[in-house]
């Protein structure tokens, strides 16, 4: 899906599309999804700023002094700060999250930025054969390296779904953090909270294991339901009612009672 090629390795670069008609057809077909990438990512960034304000200020609705700093911070710095605020609350026993959630959430926030930057800085008029686009150029001790990414309509839509799913996950995690900080729920009830699944795109270099035991269990349950002949949409809706902490076998049994 992605290719990294040295600038001097001319023979391996995807061939440039010379037809203006083909270029226009490609851009017309994918322009709307590029816009959604920007819209959804900007919404995610705004959410990170709002949640940072809630984690720091006693009165986040009235005290605007934090905005002086947030306005000067880039996305990566804001995301890192928010994740560290969650980690600090957990370390001091004020909040609780599923094991591995903070680490994996930070990775997802960073991957969302990488995907968005690929669209924002891509050489769209330099369309290559098989829908490859140059999304990044970097230098190394061995020379200049160009990164190409294959982006068709299906991949672009998957990237949009991924960023939206990260935003939904962050929103659910933040709500759970505040609920435990302010004793809105008993600590034992944390395991009953449903967290939205991350929808990884095929273009991402994700691991075979997400690092979230909760998500891995639900993915195993999903695969079992699909193997039994259930539609993916129906199975995904059912998974929303499966709490983390259950085994795959128990999760399948519970899902079957709801289907």
C-alpha positions as CSV (number, residue, x, y, z in Angstrom):
1,X,0.0,0.0,0.0
2,X,2.9,2.4,0.9
3,X,6.2,2.6,-0.9
4,X,9.4,4.4,0.2
5,X,11.8,4.9,-2.7
6,X,15.1,6.8,-2.9
7,X,15.0,9.8,-5.2
8,X,18.0,8.3,-7.2
9,X,16.2,5.0,-7.8
10,X,14.4,6.3,-10.9
11,X,13.3,3.0,-12.3
12,X,11.2,2.1,-9.2
13,X,9.2,5.3,-9.0
14,X,5.5,4.8,-10.0
15,X,5.0,6.1,-13.5
16,X,3.4,9.6,-13.7
17,X,0.0,9.8,-15.2
18,X,0.3,12.1,-18.3
19,X,-3.4,12.3,-19.2
20,X,-5.1,15.5,-17.9
21,X,-8.5,13.8,-18.3
22,X,-7.4,10.9,-16.2
23,X,-6.1,13.2,-13.5
24,X,-9.2,15.3,-13.5
25,X,-11.4,12.2,-13.2
26,X,-9.3,10.9,-10.3
27,X,-9.4,14.2,-8.4
28,X,-13.1,14.7,-9.0
29,X,-13.8,11.3,-7.6
30,X,-11.8,11.7,-4.4
31,X,-12.0,15.4,-3.6
32,X,-15.0,15.0,-1.3
33,X,-13.2,12.4,0.8
34,X,-10.1,14.6,1.1
35,X,-12.4,17.3,2.5
36,X,-13.9,14.9,5.0
37,X,-10.4,14.0,6.1
38,X,-9.7,17.6,7.0
39,X,-13.1,18.2,8.6
40,X,-12.9,15.1,10.8
41,X,-9.3,15.7,11.8
42,X,-10.0,19.3,12.7
43,X,-12.8,18.1,14.9
44,X,-10.5,15.6,16.6
45,X,-8.0,18.4,17.3
46,X,-10.6,20.6,18.8
47,X,-11.8,17.8,21.0
48,X,-8.2,17.3,22.3
49,X,-8.0,21.0,23.2
50,X,-11.4,20.9,25.0
51,X,-10.5,17.8,27.0
52,X,-7.2,19.2,28.0
53,X,-9.0,22.3,29.4
54,X,-11.4,20.0,31.4
55,X,-8.5,18.0,32.8
56,X,-6.6,21.1,34.0
57,X,-9.1,23.9,34.9
58,X,-11.5,23.9,37.8
59,X,-13.9,26.0,35.7
60,X,-13.2,25.1,32.0
61,X,-16.3,26.9,30.8
62,X,-15.2,30.3,32.1
63,X,-11.4,30.3,32.5
64,X,-10.0,31.1,29.1
65,X,-6.4,31.6,30.2
66,X,-5.4,28.1,29.0
67,X,-6.4,29.0,25.5
68,X,-3.3,31.3,25.4
69,X,-1.2,28.2,25.5
70,X,-3.4,25.8,23.5
71,X,-3.6,28.3,20.6
72,X,0.2,28.2,20.2
73,X,0.5,24.4,20.4
74,X,0.4,22.1,17.4
75,X,-1.7,18.9,17.2
76,X,1.1,16.6,18.3
77,X,2.0,18.6,21.4
78,X,-1.7,18.9,22.4
79,X,-2.3,15.2,22.0
80,X,0.8,14.3,24.0
81,X,-0.2,16.7,26.8
82,X,-3.7,15.2,27.0
83,X,-2.4,11.6,27.1
84,X,0.1,12.6,29.8
85,X,-2.8,14.2,31.8
86,X,-4.7,10.9,31.6
87,X,-1.6,9.0,32.7
88,X,-1.0,11.4,35.6
89,X,-4.6,10.9,36.8
90,X,-4.2,7.1,36.6
91,X,-0.8,7.1,38.3
92,X,-2.2,9.0,41.3
93,X,-5.3,6.7,41.6
94,X,-7.8,9.4,40.6
95,X,-8.8,7.6,37.4
96,X,-8.9,4.1,35.9
97,X,-8.8,2.9,32.3
98,X,-8.5,-0.6,30.7
99,X,-4.9,-1.9,30.7
100,X,-2.9,-0.5,27.7
101,X,-5.5,2.1,26.7
102,X,-3.4,5.2,27.3
103,X,-0.4,3.8,25.3
104,X,-2.6,2.7,22.4
105,X,-4.7,5.8,22.4
106,X,-1.6,7.9,22.0
107,X,-0.5,5.7,19.0
108,X,-3.9,6.2,17.4
109,X,-3.8,10.0,17.9
110,X,-0.4,10.0,16.2
111,X,-1.5,7.8,13.4
112,X,-4.5,10.0,12.7
113,X,-2.1,12.9,12.3
114,X,0.2,10.9,10.0
115,X,-2.8,10.0,7.8
116,X,-4.1,13.6,7.7
117,X,-0.7,15.0,6.9
118,X,-0.4,12.6,4.0
119,X,-3.6,14.1,2.5
120,X,-2.8,17.7,3.4
121,X,0.7,17.7,1.9
122,X,0.3,15.2,-1.0
123,X,1.3,16.0,-4.5
124,X,-2.2,15.5,-5.9
125,X,-1.4,16.9,-9.4
126,X,1.5,14.4,-9.6
127,X,-0.8,11.4,-9.8
128,X,1.1,8.2,-10.5
129,X,0.0,4.9,-12.0
130,X,-2.4,2.7,-10.0
131,X,-3.5,5.7,-7.9
132,X,-0.2,6.2,-6.1
133,X,0.4,9.7,-4.7
134,X,3.6,11.1,-3.2
135,X,2.6,12.0,0.4
136,X,6.0,12.8,1.9
137,X,9.7,13.6,1.1
138,X,12.4,13.3,3.7
139,X,16.1,13.3,3.8
140,X,18.4,10.7,5.3
141,X,22.1,9.9,5.5
142,X,21.6,7.7,2.4
143,X,19.8,10.3,0.4
144,X,16.4,11.8,-0.4
145,X,13.4,9.4,0.2
146,X,9.9,9.8,-1.3
147,X,7.0,8.0,0.3
148,X,4.1,7.0,-2.1
149,X,0.7,5.9,-0.9
150,X,-1.9,4.3,-3.0
151,X,-5.1,6.3,-2.4
152,X,-8.3,5.4,-4.1
153,X,-11.9,6.1,-3.1
154,X,-12.1,3.0,-0.9
155,X,-8.9,3.8,0.9
156,X,-9.8,7.4,1.4
157,X,-13.2,6.4,3.0
158,X,-11.4,3.9,5.2
159,X,-9.1,6.7,6.4
160,X,-12.1,8.9,7.2
161,X,-13.7,6.1,9.2
162,X,-10.5,5.6,11.1
163,X,-10.2,9.2,12.2
164,X,-13.8,9.3,13.2
165,X,-13.4,6.1,15.2
166,X,-10.4,7.6,17.0
167,X,-12.4,10.7,17.8
168,X,-15.3,8.5,19.2
169,X,-12.8,6.4,21.2
170,X,-11.2,9.5,22.7
171,X,-14.6,10.9,23.6
172,X,-15.6,7.7,25.4
173,X,-12.2,7.4,27.2
174,X,-12.4,11.0,28.4
175,X,-15.9,10.5,29.7
176,X,-14.7,7.4,31.6
177,X,-11.7,9.3,33.0
178,X,-14.0,12.1,34.3
179,X,-16.6,9.6,35.7
180,X,-13.9,7.9,37.8
181,X,-12.2,11.2,38.9
182,X,-15.5,12.6,40.1
183,X,-16.7,9.3,41.5
184,X,-19.7,9.2,39.2
185,X,-19.3,5.4,38.9
186,X,-17.8,2.8,41.3
187,X,-14.3,1.7,40.3
188,X,-15.6,-1.8,39.7
189,X,-18.0,-0.5,37.1
190,X,-15.2,0.6,34.8
191,X,-15.1,-2.9,33.4
192,X,-18.7,-2.6,32.3
193,X,-18.2,0.5,30.2
194,X,-18.4,0.0,26.4
195,X,-15.7,1.7,24.4
196,X,-16.0,2.1,20.7
197,X,-13.8,0.0,18.5
198,X,-11.0,1.6,16.4
199,X,-11.6,0.9,12.7
200,X,-8.1,0.6,11.3
201,X,-7.7,1.4,7.6
202,X,-5.9,-1.0,5.2
203,X,-3.4,1.8,4.5
204,X,-2.2,1.9,8.1
205,X,1.0,0.1,9.3
206,X,-1.0,-1.3,12.3
207,X,0.2,-4.3,14.3
208,X,-1.7,-7.6,14.1
209,X,-2.3,-7.0,17.8
210,X,-3.7,-3.6,18.8
211,X,-2.3,-3.8,22.3
212,X,-5.8,-3.6,23.8
213,X,-6.9,-6.9,25.2
214,X,-10.4,-5.6,25.3
215,X,-10.4,-4.9,21.6
216,X,-8.7,-8.1,20.7
217,X,-11.4,-10.1,22.5
218,X,-14.2,-8.3,20.7
219,X,-12.4,-8.7,17.3
220,X,-12.3,-12.5,17.9
221,X,-16.0,-12.4,18.8
222,X,-16.7,-10.4,15.6
223,X,-14.8,-12.9,13.4
224,X,-16.7,-15.8,15.0
225,X,-20.1,-14.1,14.3
226,X,-19.1,-13.4,10.7
227,X,-18.1,-17.1,10.4
228,X,-21.5,-18.1,11.6
229,X,-23.1,-16.1,8.8
230,X,-24.2,-12.9,10.5
231,X,-23.9,-9.6,8.6
232,X,-21.0,-7.4,9.7
233,X,-23.2,-4.4,10.5
234,X,-25.5,-6.5,12.6
235,X,-22.5,-8.1,14.4
236,X,-20.9,-4.7,15.0
237,X,-24.0,-3.3,16.6
238,X,-24.2,-6.4,18.9
239,X,-20.6,-6.0,19.9
240,X,-21.4,-2.6,21.5
241,X,-23.2,-4.4,24.3
242,X,-20.3,-6.7,25.1
243,X,-18.4,-5.4,28.2
244,X,-14.6,-5.9,28.4
245,X,-13.3,-8.5,30.7
246,X,-15.3,-11.4,29.3
247,X,-13.7,-14.3,27.5
248,X,-14.2,-14.9,23.8
249,X,-16.4,-17.9,24.5
250,X,-18.6,-16.0,27.0
251,X,-18.7,-13.1,24.6
252,X,-19.9,-15.2,21.7
253,X,-22.6,-16.8,23.9
254,X,-23.7,-13.3,25.1
255,X,-23.7,-12.0,21.5
256,X,-25.8,-14.9,20.3
257,X,-28.5,-14.2,22.9
258,X,-28.9,-10.7,21.4
259,X,-28.9,-11.7,17.7
